[in-house]
């Protein structure tokens, strides 16, 4: 449920590696730079996006909260409170937690909570040089529940990152994208500086349009070339020559 000590650094010198390990690393490097770009028959913002976002904002999302998500939320809040309740950063869909560590290192006066629904991903060793920052934790939880629990508790993050979510590129999968999901109005209502990144520009354009529709605020979209990739997907997409995109806006004061 709570993964803090799981962050670790694991390195071997060349003399400590077996020949099998060297071959494995070389193979993984080749595969790492061989990611295919997103392909879709959809060539612009989905024609039903605005209507779908409007419908979700006008209705109450009544999905019951699962007990394990409430427990994960409560534990993470206790850890945050024990740290003195500094400004909060959410790393939504943090995967193996590498981005959580990078964000904690970049914002040492904040507390970063990474959330992912996969216990397998969270248990994987994350390569990090040196002592990992102590102002971060990762928790296993379904974001759909965690976002709503945060909103209901009246807790507002200072920053909110959604980095390289599943793009669901088929035309019929609009409702599976976060901006097409019934929980999206809660994401906007949480406020804070919101940033989403993707290697599919349509996803970013849609996310920006939905954010602007609900918040009434302008949303910046632009190509993005990071100096230091902070997620495994960001590293892989860059190595494969993909264009990266992001949208950002300050949702402070938004309420639905």
JOLIN-V544720 format. One record per pair of residues at least 6 apart in sequence whose C-alpha atoms are under 7 Angstrom apart, sorted by the first residue. I is the first residue (numbers start at 1). J is the second residue. D is the distance in whole Angstrom. If there is no record, write none. Layout:
BEGIN
I,J,D + I,J,D
END
This chain:
BEGIN
1,72,6 + 1,139,5 + 1,140,5 + 2,138,6 + 2,139,5 + 2,140,7 + 3,122,7 + 3,137,6 + 3,138,5 + 3,139,6 + 4,137,5 + 4,138,6 + 6,123,6 + 6,125,7 + 7,125,6 + 7,126,6 + 7,132,7 + 8,125,6 + 8,126,6 + 8,127,6 + 8,128,6 + 9,126,7 + 9,127,5 + 9,128,5 + 9,129,6 + 10,127,6 + 32,236,6 + 33,236,6 + 33,239,5 + 33,240,4 + 34,240,5 + 35,236,7 + 35,237,6 + 35,240,6 + 37,242,7 + 38,200,6 + 40,169,6 + 40,170,6 + 41,171,7 + 42,171,6 + 44,202,6 + 45,202,6 + 45,205,7 + 45,206,6 + 49,180,7 + 52,180,7 + 53,180,6 + 53,210,7 + 56,182,5 + 57,185,6 + 61,182,6 + 61,183,7 + 65,145,6 + 69,141,5 + 69,142,6 + 69,145,6 + 69,146,7 + 72,139,6 + 72,140,7 + 72,141,6 + 73,146,6 + 80,111,7 + 86,109,7 + 86,110,5 + 86,111,6 + 87,110,5 + 87,111,6 + 87,157,7 + 87,158,6 + 88,110,6 + 88,111,5 + 88,112,6 + 88,157,5 + 88,158,5 + 88,159,7 + 89,110,7 + 89,111,6 + 89,112,5 + 89,113,6 + 89,157,5 + 89,158,6 + 89,159,5 + 89,160,6 + 90,112,6 + 90,113,5 + 90,114,6 + 90,157,7 + 90,159,6 + 90,160,5 + 90,161,6 + 91,100,6 + 91,113,6 + 91,114,4 + 91,115,6 + 91,160,6 + 91,161,5 + 91,162,6 + 92,114,6 + 92,115,5 + 92,116,7 + 92,161,6 + 92,162,5 + 93,115,5 + 93,116,5 + 93,162,7 + 94,100,7 + 94,114,5 + 94,115,6 + 94,116,6 + 95,116,6 + 95,121,6 + 95,122,6 + 96,121,5 + 96,122,5 + 96,124,6 + 96,126,6 + 97,114,7 + 97,122,7 + 97,126,7 + 97,138,7 + 98,126,6 + 98,230,6 + 98,231,6 + 99,230,5 + 99,231,5 + 100,112,6 + 100,114,6 + 100,136,7 + 101,132,7 + 101,133,7 + 101,136,7 + 102,230,6 + 104,111,7 + 104,112,6 + 104,133,6 + 104,135,6 + 104,136,6 + 105,133,6 + 108,135,7 + 111,135,5 + 111,136,6 + 112,135,6 + 112,136,5 + 112,137,7 + 113,136,6 + 113,137,5 + 113,138,6 + 114,137,6 + 114,138,4 + 114,139,6 + 115,138,6 + 115,139,5 + 115,140,6 + 115,141,6 + 115,143,7 + 116,139,7 + 116,140,5 + 116,141,6 + 116,142,7 + 117,140,5 + 117,141,5 + 117,142,5 + 118,140,6 + 119,140,6 + 144,183,6 + 147,186,7 + 147,187,7 + 148,186,6 + 151,186,7 + 151,190,6 + 156,190,5 + 156,191,6 + 156,192,7 + 157,190,7 + 157,191,7 + 157,192,6 + 158,192,5 + 158,193,6 + 159,192,5 + 159,193,5 + 159,194,6 + 160,192,7 + 160,193,6 + 160,194,5 + 160,195,6 + 161,194,6 + 161,195,5 + 161,196,6 + 162,195,6 + 162,196,5 + 162,197,7 + 163,196,5 + 163,197,5 + 163,198,7 + 164,197,5 + 164,198,5 + 164,233,7 + 167,177,6 + 167,203,6 + 168,176,7 + 168,177,6 + 174,180,6 + 175,181,5 + 178,184,6 + 179,207,6 + 179,210,6 + 185,256,7 + 188,211,7 + 188,251,7 + 188,254,7 + 189,254,5 + 189,255,5 + 189,256,6 + 191,251,4 + 191,252,5 + 191,253,6 + 191,254,6 + 192,250,6 + 192,251,5 + 192,252,5 + 193,249,6 + 193,250,4 + 193,251,6 + 194,248,6 + 194,249,5 + 194,250,6 + 194,251,7 + 195,246,7 + 195,247,6 + 195,248,4 + 195,249,7 + 196,246,5 + 196,247,5 + 196,248,7 + 197,204,7 + 197,245,6 + 197,246,4 + 197,247,7 + 198,204,7 + 198,244,6 + 198,245,5 + 198,246,6 + 199,242,7 + 199,243,6 + 199,244,5 + 199,245,6 + 201,245,6 + 204,245,7 + 204,246,6 + 204,247,6 + 205,221,7 + 208,219,6 + 208,221,7 + 208,247,6 + 212,218,6 + 212,219,6 + 215,251,7 + 215,254,6 + 219,247,7 + 219,248,6 + 219,249,5 + 220,247,5 + 220,248,5 + 220,249,6 + 221,246,6 + 221,247,4 + 221,248,7 + 222,245,6 + 222,246,6 + 222,247,7 + 223,244,6 + 223,245,4 + 223,246,6 + 224,244,5 + 224,245,5 + 224,246,6 + 225,244,7 + 229,235,5
END
